[in-house]
């Protein structure tokens, strides 16, 4: 069965991922939270070496699974989580990386604001490439 929505946007930080699948007329929203609490990828203050905490692979897998039916998707977020997620996709979900349309820095926004930003992004991007499902 063909998905109803071609585009998706995921706004991700270390506490949640808000995913919206959408078309010009409708949208479906979903939120994914990391199991066992958020994992921050900042330097640990208590370590001499300054190593980063390990990425939450299970969280990233759940987010990737939520994006599997998207024809194209945009990854947005305020800081490192979005780039860590894209690195995860390159390494562990290469089939999905082909559907990545872009990465945008975007502070916390409401779902309607996120959807408006994503629709604006894809209006511009879609003029430059054909949509083939």
C-alpha positions as CSV (number, residue, x, y, z in Angstrom):
1,X,0.0,0.0,0.0
2,X,1.4,3.4,-1.0
3,X,1.8,5.9,1.9
4,X,-0.7,8.8,2.0
5,X,2.0,11.3,2.6
6,X,5.1,11.7,0.5
7,X,7.0,14.1,2.7
8,X,8.0,14.0,6.4
9,X,9.9,16.2,8.8
10,X,11.5,15.1,12.1
11,X,12.5,17.6,14.7
12,X,14.9,15.8,17.0
13,X,16.8,16.6,20.2
14,X,18.1,14.2,22.9
15,X,14.7,14.1,24.7
16,X,12.3,13.5,21.8
17,X,11.7,13.2,18.1
18,X,8.6,14.8,16.7
19,X,7.8,13.3,13.3
20,X,5.2,14.7,10.9
21,X,4.2,12.9,7.7
22,X,2.4,15.4,5.5
23,X,1.1,16.5,2.1
24,X,-0.4,19.7,1.0
25,X,-3.8,19.0,2.7
26,X,-3.2,16.8,5.7
27,X,-0.6,15.7,8.3
28,X,-0.1,12.8,10.8
29,X,2.1,13.5,13.8
30,X,4.0,11.1,16.1
31,X,6.4,11.5,19.0
32,X,9.2,9.1,19.9
33,X,11.0,9.3,23.2
34,X,14.3,7.6,24.1
35,X,13.8,4.6,26.4
36,X,15.5,5.0,29.8
37,X,15.6,8.8,29.6
38,X,17.5,11.2,27.4
39,X,21.1,10.6,26.5
40,X,23.0,13.9,26.0
41,X,26.0,14.0,23.7
42,X,27.8,16.7,25.6
43,X,31.2,16.3,27.2
44,X,30.9,14.6,30.6
45,X,32.0,17.0,33.3
46,X,33.2,14.2,35.5
47,X,35.7,12.7,33.1
48,X,39.2,13.9,32.6
49,X,39.2,12.7,29.0
50,X,36.0,14.7,28.1
51,X,34.5,11.8,26.2
52,X,31.0,12.1,24.9
53,X,28.2,9.9,26.1
54,X,27.3,7.1,23.7
55,X,24.5,7.9,21.2
56,X,21.2,6.3,21.9
57,X,21.1,3.8,19.1
58,X,17.7,2.3,20.1
59,X,16.1,5.8,20.0
60,X,17.6,6.5,16.6
61,X,16.3,3.1,15.3
62,X,12.8,4.0,16.4
63,X,13.0,7.4,14.7
64,X,14.3,5.8,11.5
65,X,11.5,3.2,11.6
66,X,9.0,6.0,11.8
67,X,10.5,7.5,8.7
68,X,10.7,4.3,6.6
69,X,7.6,5.1,4.4
70,X,8.6,8.7,3.6
71,X,9.4,9.6,0.0
72,X,11.6,12.4,1.3
73,X,12.2,13.8,4.7
74,X,13.8,16.8,6.4
75,X,15.7,16.5,9.7
76,X,15.6,19.6,11.9
77,X,16.6,20.4,15.5
78,X,18.5,22.8,17.6
79,X,21.9,21.2,18.1
80,X,23.9,18.0,17.9
81,X,21.1,15.4,18.0
82,X,20.2,16.1,14.3
83,X,23.7,15.6,13.0
84,X,24.2,12.5,15.2
85,X,20.9,11.1,13.8
86,X,22.1,11.7,10.2
87,X,25.4,10.0,11.0
88,X,23.4,7.0,12.3
89,X,21.4,6.9,9.1
90,X,24.6,6.9,7.0
91,X,26.1,4.1,9.1
92,X,23.0,2.0,10.0
93,X,20.2,2.9,7.6
94,X,21.8,3.6,4.2
95,X,18.4,2.8,2.5
96,X,16.9,5.7,4.3
97,X,19.7,8.2,3.7
98,X,18.7,8.2,0.0
99,X,15.4,9.9,1.1
100,X,17.0,12.6,3.2
101,X,16.2,15.9,1.6
102,X,18.1,18.2,4.0
103,X,19.1,19.1,7.5
104,X,18.0,22.4,9.1
105,X,18.9,24.0,12.4
106,X,15.6,24.9,14.1
107,X,15.0,25.8,17.7
108,X,12.0,24.3,19.5
109,X,8.8,25.1,17.7
110,X,5.2,24.0,17.9
111,X,4.0,21.3,15.7
112,X,2.0,23.7,13.5
113,X,5.2,25.9,13.1
114,X,7.3,22.8,12.3
115,X,4.8,21.7,9.7
116,X,4.7,25.2,8.1
117,X,8.5,25.3,8.0
118,X,8.7,21.8,6.4
119,X,6.0,22.7,3.8
120,X,7.9,25.9,2.9
121,X,11.2,23.9,2.6
122,X,9.6,21.3,0.3
123,X,7.8,23.9,-1.8
124,X,11.2,25.2,-2.8
125,X,13.0,21.9,-3.0
126,X,10.2,20.1,-5.0
127,X,10.5,22.7,-7.8
128,X,14.0,21.4,-8.4
129,X,13.4,17.6,-8.5
130,X,10.7,15.2,-9.6
131,X,8.7,13.2,-7.0
132,X,9.0,9.5,-7.8
133,X,7.6,7.1,-5.3
